[in-house]
Amino acid sequence: MLTSLCLPVHVTRNNSQVLQGVTCVDVTLDELFKDVTYFQQGRLSYAFILDRNARVFIHPLLPRPSDVEDDPILLYLPDIEQAREIPDLLQQMKTLANFSDG
């Protein structure tokens, strides 16, 4: 399967953000999952994938996708991550998602 990862490109004009365009890259889900699964940037950094509802697909505390034989059970990020910053992080992600949708 193939998916596109896209981000809006904004420029600042007269102290406001103006949408200039969108940049995208197509990646296979297999490659994306591998990159996220094996990402390591120092001892305290890691990557994970979740959907708009904060359901986690890939996370370092979960089994690797290649090790799962049954249908996955999706957990919510706040159930996995106990850091007190998680609610704020999720709110920021929702804000960005809503901003890029509009």
DSSP file (Angstrom, degrees, kcal/mol; ACC not computed):
  #  RESIDUE AA STRUCTURE BP1 BP2  ACC     N-H-->O    O-->H-N    N-H-->O    O-->H-N    TCO  KAPPA ALPHA  PHI   PSI    X-CA   Y-CA   Z-CA
    1    1 A M              0   0    0      0, 0.0    28,-2.2     0, 0.0    29,-0.4   0.000 360.0 360.0 360.0 150.5    0.0    0.0    0.0
    2    2 A L  E     -A   28   0A   0     26,-0.3     2,-0.3    27,-0.1    26,-0.2  -0.924 360.0-179.6-119.9 142.5    1.1    3.5   -0.7
    3    3 A T  E     -A   27   0A   0     24,-3.0    24,-2.8    -2,-0.4     2,-0.5  -0.944  21.7-129.0-135.8 160.3    0.3    6.7    1.3
    4    4 A S  E     -A   26   0A   0     -2,-0.3     2,-0.6    22,-0.2    22,-0.2  -0.935   9.6-154.2-111.6 133.2    1.1   10.3    0.9
    5    5 A L  E     +A   25   0A   0     20,-2.8    20,-1.6    -2,-0.5     2,-0.4  -0.936  26.3 177.8-104.0 119.7    2.6   12.4    3.7
    6    6 A C  E     -A   24   0A   0     -2,-0.6    18,-0.2    18,-0.2    -2,-0.0  -0.933  16.8-176.8-129.7 146.4    1.7   16.0    3.1
    7    7 A L  E     -A   23   0A   0     16,-2.3    16,-2.5    -2,-0.4     2,-0.1  -0.997  29.7-115.2-137.8 142.4    2.3   19.3    4.9
    8    8 A P  E     -A   22   0A   0      0, 0.0     2,-0.6     0, 0.0    14,-0.3  -0.469  23.3-140.2 -72.4 149.3    1.1   22.8    4.1
    9    9 A V  E     -A   21   0A   0     12,-3.1    11,-3.5    -2,-0.1    12,-1.4  -0.960  24.9-176.4-112.7 118.4    3.7   25.4    3.3
   10   10 A H  E     -A   19   0A   0     -2,-0.6     2,-0.3     9,-0.3     9,-0.2  -0.846  12.4-161.7-115.0 149.8    3.1   28.8    4.8
   11   11 A V  E     -A   18   0A   0      7,-2.3     7,-3.1    -2,-0.3     2,-0.6  -0.932  25.0-117.7-122.9 153.8    4.9   32.1    4.4
   12   12 A T  E     +A   17   0A   0     -2,-0.3     2,-0.4     5,-0.2     5,-0.2  -0.815  36.5 169.9 -95.0 123.5    4.5   35.1    6.7
   13   13 A R  E >  S-A   16   0A   0      3,-3.0     3,-1.3    -2,-0.6    -2,-0.0  -0.994  70.1 -11.4-133.3 126.5    3.1   38.2    5.1
   14   14 A N  T 3  S-     0   0    0     -2,-0.4    -1,-0.1     1,-0.3     3,-0.1   0.905 128.8 -54.9  51.4  46.5    2.1   41.3    7.1
   15   15 A N  T 3  S+     0   0    0      1,-0.2     2,-0.3    -3,-0.0    -1,-0.3   0.700 119.8  99.5  62.6  22.7    2.4   39.3   10.4
   16   16 A S  E <  S-A   13   0A   0     -3,-1.3    -3,-3.0    -5,-0.0     2,-0.4  -0.979  76.0-111.3-136.5 153.7    0.0   36.6    9.2
   17   17 A Q  E     -A   12   0A   0     -2,-0.3     2,-0.5    -5,-0.2    -5,-0.2  -0.686  30.8-166.9 -84.1 128.0    0.5   33.1    7.8
   18   18 A V  E     -A   11   0A   0     -7,-3.1    -7,-2.3    -2,-0.4     2,-0.4  -0.968  25.1-119.5-118.5 128.3   -0.5   32.7    4.1
   19   19 A L  E     +A   10   0A   0     -2,-0.5    -9,-0.3    -9,-0.2     3,-0.1  -0.509  32.7 175.5 -66.6 122.2   -0.8   29.3    2.6
   20   20 A Q  E     -     0   0A   0    -11,-3.5     2,-0.3    -2,-0.4   -10,-0.2   0.730  55.1 -65.6 -98.5 -29.8    1.7   29.1   -0.2
   21   21 A G  E     -A    9   0A   0    -12,-1.4   -12,-3.1     2,-0.0     2,-0.4  -0.979  50.3 -83.8 169.3-164.6    1.2   25.5   -1.2
   22   22 A V  E     -A    8   0A   0     -2,-0.3     2,-0.4   -14,-0.3   -16,-0.0  -0.994  24.1-155.0-135.6 139.7    1.5   21.9   -0.1
   23   23 A T  E     +A    7   0A   0    -16,-2.5   -16,-2.3    -2,-0.4     2,-0.3  -0.957  20.6 176.3-116.0 137.8    4.5   19.6   -0.2
   24   24 A C  E     -A    6   0A   0     -2,-0.4     2,-0.3   -18,-0.2   -18,-0.2  -0.926  19.0-163.9-137.8 158.8    4.0   15.8   -0.3
   25   25 A V  E     -A    5   0A   0    -20,-1.6   -20,-2.8    -2,-0.3     2,-0.5  -0.989  19.5-135.4-140.6 137.5    6.0   12.6   -0.6
   26   26 A D  E     +A    4   0A   0     -2,-0.3     2,-0.3   -22,-0.2   -22,-0.2  -0.804  30.7 170.2 -93.3 132.4    4.6    9.1   -1.4
   27   27 A V  E     -A    3   0A   0    -24,-2.8   -24,-3.0    -2,-0.5     2,-0.2  -0.977  35.5-112.0-137.6 151.2    5.8    6.3    0.7
   28   28 A T  E  >  -A    2   0A   0     -2,-0.3     4,-2.4   -26,-0.2   -26,-0.3  -0.578  26.6-126.0 -77.4 148.1    4.8    2.6    1.1
   29   29 A L  H  > S+     0   0    0    -28,-2.2     4,-2.9    -2,-0.2     5,-0.2   0.867 111.0  58.4 -61.9 -35.3    3.3    1.8    4.4
   30   30 A D  H  > S+     0   0    0    -29,-0.4     4,-2.2     2,-0.2    -1,-0.2   0.932 108.8  43.7 -60.1 -46.3    5.8   -0.9    4.8
   31   31 A E  H  > S+     0   0    0      2,-0.2     4,-2.8     1,-0.2    -2,-0.2   0.905 113.8  50.8 -66.4 -41.5    8.7    1.6    4.5
   32   32 A L  H  X S+     0   0    0     -4,-2.4     4,-2.4     2,-0.2     5,-0.2   0.935 111.5  47.6 -61.3 -46.4    7.0    4.1    6.8
   33   33 A F  H  X S+     0   0    0     -4,-2.9     4,-2.8     1,-0.2    -1,-0.2   0.902 112.7  49.1 -62.7 -41.3    6.3    1.4    9.5
   34   34 A K  H  X S+     0   0    0     -4,-2.2     4,-2.4    -5,-0.2    -2,-0.2   0.934 111.1  49.7 -63.4 -45.6   10.0    0.2    9.2
   35   35 A D  H  < S+     0   0    0     -4,-2.8     4,-0.5     1,-0.2    -2,-0.2   0.918 115.9  42.2 -60.2 -43.6   11.3    3.8    9.5
   36   36 A V  H >< S+     0   0    0     -4,-2.4     3,-0.7    -5,-0.2    11,-0.5   0.908 113.5  52.4 -70.9 -41.4    9.2    4.5   12.6
   37   37 A T  H 3< S+     0   0    0     -4,-2.8    -2,-0.2     1,-0.2    -1,-0.2   0.892 118.9  34.5 -61.3 -40.7    9.8    1.1   14.2
   38   38 A Y  T 3< S+     0   0    0     -4,-2.4    -1,-0.2    -5,-0.2    -2,-0.2   0.327  85.9 129.6-101.2   7.9   13.6    1.4   14.0
   39   39 A F    <   +     0   0    0     -3,-0.7     8,-0.3    -4,-0.5     2,-0.3  -0.406  26.3 167.3 -63.7 133.2   13.9    5.2   14.5
   40   40 A Q        +     0   0    0     -2,-0.1     2,-0.4     6,-0.1     6,-0.1  -0.855  13.5 166.4-151.7 115.0   16.4    6.1   17.2
   41   41 A Q  S    S-     0   0    0      4,-0.5     3,-0.2     1,-0.4     4,-0.1  -0.701  70.5 -41.3-127.0  76.1   17.7    9.6   17.7
   42   42 A G  S >  S-     0   0    0     -2,-0.4     3,-0.5     1,-0.2    -1,-0.4  -0.258  84.9 -64.2  89.3 176.6   19.4    9.4   21.1
   43   43 A R  T 3  S+     0   0    0      1,-0.2    -1,-0.2    -3,-0.1    -2,-0.0   0.804 130.6  40.1 -72.4 -30.0   18.3    7.7   24.2
   44   44 A L  T 3  S+     0   0    0     -3,-0.2     2,-0.4    -4,-0.0    -1,-0.2   0.303  97.7  87.7-107.7   9.5   15.2    9.7   24.9
   45   45 A S    <   +     0   0    0     -3,-0.5    -4,-0.5    -4,-0.1     2,-0.3  -0.872  43.5 149.9-112.1 142.9   13.7   10.1   21.4
   46   46 A Y        -     0   0    0     -2,-0.4     2,-0.3    -6,-0.1    -6,-0.1  -0.970  31.8-126.7-158.2 167.5   11.4    7.7   19.5
   47   47 A A        +     0   0    0    -11,-0.5     2,-0.3    -8,-0.3    -8,-0.1  -0.843  22.2 176.8-119.2 156.2    8.7    7.8   16.9
   48   48 A F        -     0   0    0     -2,-0.3     2,-0.4    11,-0.1    11,-0.2  -0.973  20.9-133.8-151.3 162.5    5.2    6.5   16.9
   49   49 A I  E     +B   58   0B   0      9,-2.0     8,-3.2    -2,-0.3     9,-1.5  -0.980  29.8 160.8-123.2 131.4    2.2    6.5   14.5
   50   50 A L  E     -B   56   0B   0     -2,-0.4     6,-0.2     6,-0.3     2,-0.1  -0.943  30.4-120.2-141.6 164.9   -1.4    7.3   15.6
   51   51 A D    >   -     0   0    0      4,-1.9     3,-2.1    -2,-0.3     6,-0.0  -0.328  45.3 -84.0 -96.8-176.5   -4.6    8.3   14.0
   52   52 A R  T 3  S+     0   0    0      1,-0.3    45,-0.0     2,-0.1    -1,-0.0   0.742 128.4  56.3 -60.4 -24.1   -6.8   11.4   14.6
   53   53 A N  T 3  S-     0   0    0      2,-0.1    -1,-0.3    23,-0.0     3,-0.1   0.265 119.4-108.6 -93.5  11.5   -8.5    9.7   17.5
   54   54 A A    <   +     0   0    0     -3,-2.1    23,-3.0     1,-0.3     2,-0.5   0.701  67.3 151.5  68.3  22.4   -5.1    9.1   19.2
   55   55 A R  E     - C   0  76B   0     21,-0.2    -4,-1.9    22,-0.1     2,-0.4  -0.739  43.1-129.3 -83.2 131.4   -5.3    5.3   18.5
   56   56 A V  E     +BC  50  75B   0     19,-3.6    19,-0.6    -2,-0.5    -6,-0.3  -0.671  32.9 171.5 -91.1 129.7   -1.7    4.0   18.3
   57   57 A F  E    S+     0   0B   0     -8,-3.2     2,-0.4    -2,-0.4    -7,-0.2   0.802  77.0  16.8 -96.5 -44.0   -0.6    1.9   15.4
   58   58 A I  E     +B   49   0B   0     -9,-1.5    -9,-2.0     6,-0.1    -1,-0.4  -0.999  69.7 151.3-135.9 132.5    3.1    1.8   16.1
   59   59 A H    >   -     0   0    0     -2,-0.4     3,-2.0     4,-0.2   -11,-0.1  -0.973  51.1-117.0-157.0 145.1    4.9    2.6   19.4
   60   60 A P  T 3  S+     0   0    0      0, 0.0     4,-0.1     0, 0.0   -12,-0.1   0.748 114.7  56.6 -59.2 -23.3    8.1    1.4   21.0
   61   61 A L  T 3  S+     0   0    0      2,-0.1     3,-0.1    -3,-0.0    -3,-0.0   0.523 100.6  71.5 -86.0  -4.5    6.1   -0.1   23.9
   62   62 A L  S <  S-     0   0    0     -3,-2.0    -3,-0.1     1,-0.1    -5,-0.0  -0.700  97.9 -87.3-105.4 160.4    4.0   -2.3   21.6
   63   63 A P        -     0   0    0      0, 0.0    -4,-0.2     0, 0.0    -1,-0.1  -0.299  53.5 -96.2 -60.8 150.5    5.1   -5.4   19.6
   64   64 A R    >>  -     0   0    0      1,-0.1     3,-1.9    -6,-0.1     4,-0.5  -0.403  32.1-117.4 -65.0 145.2    6.6   -4.7   16.2
   65   65 A P  G >4 S+     0   0    0      0, 0.0     3,-1.1     0, 0.0    -1,-0.1   0.850 115.1  58.2 -54.8 -35.2    4.1   -4.9   13.4
   66   66 A S  G 34 S+     0   0    0      1,-0.2    -2,-0.0     3,-0.0     0, 0.0   0.704 103.3  54.1 -69.1 -17.7    6.0   -7.8   11.8
   67   67 A D  G <4 S+     0   0    0     -3,-1.9     2,-0.5     2,-0.0    -1,-0.2   0.525  88.8  92.3 -91.4  -6.9    5.7   -9.8   15.1
   68   68 A V    <<  +     0   0    0     -3,-1.1     0, 0.0    -4,-0.5     0, 0.0  -0.782  42.3 172.1 -95.7 125.0    1.9   -9.5   15.2
   69   69 A E        +     0   0    0     -2,-0.5    -1,-0.2     2,-0.1     2,-0.1   0.745  62.2  59.9-100.1 -30.0   -0.1  -12.4   13.6
   70   70 A D  S    S-     0   0    0      1,-0.2     3,-0.1     3,-0.0    -2,-0.0  -0.373 105.9 -71.4 -90.7 173.2   -3.6  -11.5   14.7
   71   71 A D        -     0   0    0     -2,-0.1    -1,-0.2     1,-0.1    -2,-0.1  -0.417  64.3-105.0 -60.3 138.2   -5.6   -8.3   13.9
   72   72 A P        -     0   0    0      0, 0.0     2,-0.6     0, 0.0    -1,-0.1  -0.329  20.0-136.1 -69.5 149.5   -4.1   -5.5   16.0
   73   73 A I        -     0   0    0     -3,-0.1     2,-0.5   -16,-0.1    -3,-0.0  -0.935  23.4-139.1-101.3 118.1   -5.8   -4.1   19.0
   74   74 A L        -     0   0    0     -2,-0.6     2,-0.3   -19,-0.1   -17,-0.1  -0.670  19.3-166.9 -85.9 126.1   -5.6   -0.4   18.9
   75   75 A L  E     -C   56   0B   0    -19,-0.6   -19,-3.6    -2,-0.5     2,-0.3  -0.716  23.8-110.2-104.8 158.5   -4.8    1.4   22.1
   76   76 A Y  E >>  -C   55   0B   0     -2,-0.3     3,-1.7   -21,-0.3     4,-0.9  -0.710  23.8-122.8 -90.8 141.6   -5.1    5.1   22.9
   77   77 A L  H >> S+     0   0    0    -23,-3.0     4,-3.2    -2,-0.3     3,-1.3   0.870 110.5  57.1 -52.4 -44.4   -1.9    7.1   23.4
   78   78 A P  H 34 S+     0   0    0      0, 0.0    -1,-0.3     0, 0.0     8,-0.1   0.759 103.9  55.5 -62.0 -20.6   -2.9    8.3   26.9
   79   79 A D  H <4 S+     0   0    0     -3,-1.7    -2,-0.2     1,-0.1     3,-0.1   0.708 117.9  33.5 -80.1 -20.2   -3.2    4.6   27.9
   80   80 A I  H << S+     0   0    0     -3,-1.3     2,-0.5    -4,-0.9    -3,-0.1   0.840 114.0  57.7 -99.1 -46.6    0.3    3.9   26.8
   81   81 A E     <  -     0   0    0     -4,-3.2    -1,-0.2    -5,-0.2     5,-0.0  -0.766  55.3-176.0 -92.7 125.8    2.1    7.2   27.6
   82   82 A Q        +     0   0    0     -2,-0.5    -1,-0.1    -3,-0.1    -3,-0.0   0.433  41.6 123.9-100.1  -0.5    2.0    8.4   31.1
   83   83 A A    >   -     0   0    0      1,-0.1     3,-1.5     2,-0.1    -2,-0.1  -0.344  65.7-131.6 -63.0 140.0    3.8   11.7   30.6
   84   84 A R  T 3  S+     0   0    0      1,-0.3     4,-0.4     2,-0.1    -1,-0.1   0.661 102.5  66.3 -69.4 -14.3    1.7   14.6   31.8
   85   85 A E  T 3> S+     0   0    0      1,-0.2     4,-2.5     2,-0.1    -1,-0.3   0.576  74.8  91.4 -81.3  -9.5    2.4   16.5   28.5
   86   86 A I  H <> S+     0   0    0     -3,-1.5     4,-2.8     1,-0.2     5,-0.2   0.900  82.2  51.2 -58.6 -47.2    0.4   14.0   26.5
   87   87 A P  H  > S+     0   0    0      0, 0.0     4,-2.1     0, 0.0    -1,-0.2   0.914 113.4  46.4 -57.8 -40.4   -2.9   15.8   26.6
   88   88 A D  H  > S+     0   0    0     -4,-0.4     4,-2.4     2,-0.2    -2,-0.2   0.908 111.5  51.7 -66.0 -41.2   -1.3   19.0   25.5
   89   89 A L  H  X S+     0   0    0     -4,-2.5     4,-2.3     1,-0.2    -1,-0.2   0.928 110.2  48.4 -60.6 -45.8    0.6   17.2   22.7
   90   90 A L  H  X S+     0   0    0     -4,-2.8     4,-2.4     1,-0.2    -1,-0.2   0.890 110.6  51.3 -62.8 -39.3   -2.6   15.6   21.4
   91   91 A Q  H  X S+     0   0    0     -4,-2.1     4,-2.4    -5,-0.2    -1,-0.2   0.907 109.8  49.6 -64.7 -41.0   -4.4   19.0   21.5
   92   92 A Q  H  X S+     0   0    0     -4,-2.4     4,-2.4     2,-0.2    -2,-0.2   0.904 110.7  50.4 -63.1 -41.2   -1.5   20.6   19.5
   93   93 A M  H  X S+     0   0    0     -4,-2.3     4,-2.5     2,-0.2    -2,-0.2   0.905 110.8  48.6 -64.8 -41.2   -1.7   17.7   17.0
   94   94 A K  H  X S+     0   0    0     -4,-2.4     4,-2.7     2,-0.2     5,-0.2   0.903 110.4  51.8 -64.2 -40.9   -5.5   18.2   16.6
   95   95 A T  H  X S+     0   0    0     -4,-2.4     4,-2.3     1,-0.2    -2,-0.2   0.930 112.0  45.8 -61.5 -45.8   -5.0   21.9   16.1
   96   96 A L  H  X S+     0   0    0     -4,-2.4     4,-2.5     2,-0.2    -2,-0.2   0.896 112.3  51.2 -63.9 -40.7   -2.4   21.3   13.4
   97   97 A A  H  X S+     0   0    0     -4,-2.5     4,-1.6     2,-0.2    -2,-0.2   0.923 112.3  46.0 -63.7 -44.3   -4.6   18.7   11.7
   98   98 A N  H  X S+     0   0    0     -4,-2.7     4,-1.4     1,-0.2    -1,-0.2   0.884 112.4  51.6 -64.7 -38.2   -7.6   21.1   11.7
   99   99 A F  H  < S+     0   0    0     -4,-2.3    -2,-0.2    -5,-0.2    -1,-0.2   0.912 111.9  45.4 -65.5 -42.3   -5.4   23.9   10.4
  100  100 A S  H  < S+     0   0    0     -4,-2.5    -1,-0.2     1,-0.2    -2,-0.2   0.750 109.6  56.1 -75.9 -22.2   -4.1   21.8    7.6
  101  101 A D  H  <        0   0    0     -4,-1.6    -1,-0.2     1,-0.2    -2,-0.2   0.822 360.0 360.0 -73.3 -30.8   -7.6   20.5    6.7
  102  102 A G     <        0   0    0     -4,-1.4    -1,-0.2    -3,-0.2    -2,-0.2   0.450 360.0 360.0 -86.7 360.0   -8.9   24.0    6.3
